């Protein structure tokens, strides 16, 4: 009996350590703010100041808000209101629209925001739609963000009319793309949700499904 109790205790300790390691890895992944994006935004603002100083001033404000929300999201270890993530997505896309102008068209079809999801769940999917989808297509394209309430939960969809990619074997800078896998892991672990992606040369559709839980109050970054 004593051996059995000791075995169970060791198993529990092992599971706890594994969970802590996984959480640490997730935290590290969340903290990887992409330097190329930061450089490109700063470069765009620099050039804007010569021709469109008022737009440049707005861009600086949006950029500061983006960084603040990003750091706020990184500090969170629990699900956040989608309204908070949505605010961050809008800030990100406003910066990308300054860079890409008419190449990037954005459609918001958001019906509901009062549900919870892991921090930085949808934003990386939107980033993929911009970076690996529409801006790689001649003439650009459209990114659409939509939310719906279903009978048993919530659905967030990020669709683009870009060039498409293979979500199972996607490589970025010669390495496996960890963003999609990371989103899937955090969705499952934190809210019991899931992510499915379909892609072709006509575009990509990413669907986040979240089971219904207690509603979350509207919130904002910081």
N, C-alpha and C positions, 0 to 999 in steps of 0.2 A: 504493500500500500504506500509506504514511504517513497519507494522508487518511482511509483506511478505519479505521485504528487510532484516529485522532483523533475520528472520527465515533462510534465505539463507546464511546470514553472519555466523550465529551460526553453520549451517551445514558445511560450508566451513572450519571453524575453527576446527570443530570436525574431519573432514576428514584429515586436516593437522596434527593434533595431532596423529591420528591413524597411518598415514604414518611415522611420526617421531618415534613413538614407534616401529613400524615394522622394520624400518631401524636400530634402536638401538639394537633390538633383533638379527637382522641379523649380525650386527657388533660383538656382543658378541659371536655368534655361530662361526663366522669366526676366532675369536681370540683363539679358543680352540685348541691349538697345543697339540696333544696327548702325555702325559708324558710317556706312555709305549713305544711308538716308540722312543722317545728321549733316554730313558734308554737303550733300546735294541741296538740302534746304537752305543752309547758310550761304551757299554759292548763289542760289536763286535770289535770296534776299539782297545779297551784295549787288547783283546786277539790277535789281528792281530800284534800288535807291537812286540810281542815276536817272532813270526814265519815269518811274512811278513811285515817288517817295511816300505818298499816302498808302498805297497798296503794300509797300515794304513795311510801313509802320504796323499795319494790320497783321502782316505775316509774322513780324517779331512777336506780337501779342499772342497769336495763335501757336507759334512755336514754343513760347514759354508755357502756355497752357498744356500743350502736348507733353512736354517734359515733366511738368508737375503731375499730370494725370498718370503718366507712365510710372513715375516713382511711387505714386500713391497706390497704384494697382499692384506693383511689385511687393509692397509691404503687406498686402492683404493675403492671408492664408485661409480665408473662408470665402464662400460664394458672395458676390456683390450684386446689387440691383442692375438689371440690364440697362436701365436709364443712365447709369454711370458709364457703363461700357459704350453706350450709344453716343454719349457726349464726346467720349474719347475718339470714337470712329469719325464723327463729324469734323473734329479738329484735325485729325490726320488727313482726311480727304480734302479739306480746304487747303492744306499745305501742298498736297499732290496736284490739286487743280491749278495752283499758282505755277507749279513747275511745268505741267504738261498741257495747260490751256485747253484748247479745243479737242485735244486727243483723248481727254478723259471726261466723260459725261457720267453724272451720278444721279441715281433715282432712289428716293427714300419712300418705302411703302410700309411704314411701321404702324401697326394697328394697336400694339400693346407693349408696355415696357415694365410693368410691375411684376417681374419674376426674377429669380436669382440664377446666376451662372458663375463658373469660375472666372477670376479676373483674367483679362487678355485671352479670351476664348474666340470672340468673333473678329477682333481687330487683326490678328495674324492672317485670318482667312481673307479679309478685305485687302490686306497688304499683298497677299499672293495674287489676288484678282487684278490688282494694279500692276505690280512688278512683273509678274510672270504671265499675265493675260493680255489686257487691253493695250498696254504701252509697248508690247512687242508686236502688235498687229499694225500693219500699214494703215494709217488713218485713225488709229485708236479705236475706242469702243465705249461700251456702257457697263457700269457696275451698279447692280441693284441690290439693296439691302431691304429685306422684308421680314416681318414677324407676324405670327398667327397664333391664336389660341385654339387648341384642339380639345377633343373630349377628355383626353387623359394627360394633357400637358401643354407644352409650348414648342413652337418650331421657329427657328431663325434660319433664313436662307440668304446666302450670298451668291449671286449669279453674275457672270460676266460674259461678254461677247468676244472674248479674246482668242488667242491661238490654241489654248488647251494644253494639257500635259498629262503624263501618266502618274496618277497619285500614288500608285504602289511602288514605283521604281524611280521616283523623281530625285534628281541629283542637283545640288546647288554648290557651285564652286568646287566641283569634283568630289563632294561628300554627300552622303544620304541626307535628305532634307528632314530635320528633326521637328520642325514646327508642327506639322500635321500629326505626327505620332504623339507629340507632347499634348496637343489639344485633346486628342482622343483619350489619353491617359487621365488627364485632369477632369474631363467631363465624367468619365466613368467613376473615378475615385470620389469626387466631391459632390456630385449631384445625381449619379446613376444615369447620366445622359449618354448620348452617342453622336458620332459624326459620320456622315456618308458623303462621298464625293464622286460625281460623275463628270467626265470630261471628254471632249472631242475637239476637232479642229474648228468647231463653231462656238466653242466656249466651255465654261466650267460652272457647275452648280454644286455648292457645298451646303449641306443641310444639317443643322444642329437640332437635335431633339432632346427636350428636357422634361422629365416626368413632373406632374403637378405636385407642388408642395405648398407650404404656407406662403401667402403673398408677402412680398417685400415692399416696404415703404419706398416712395420715390426718394432719390438721393442724388448727390453730385460729388465730383472729385473734391476731396479736401473738406 
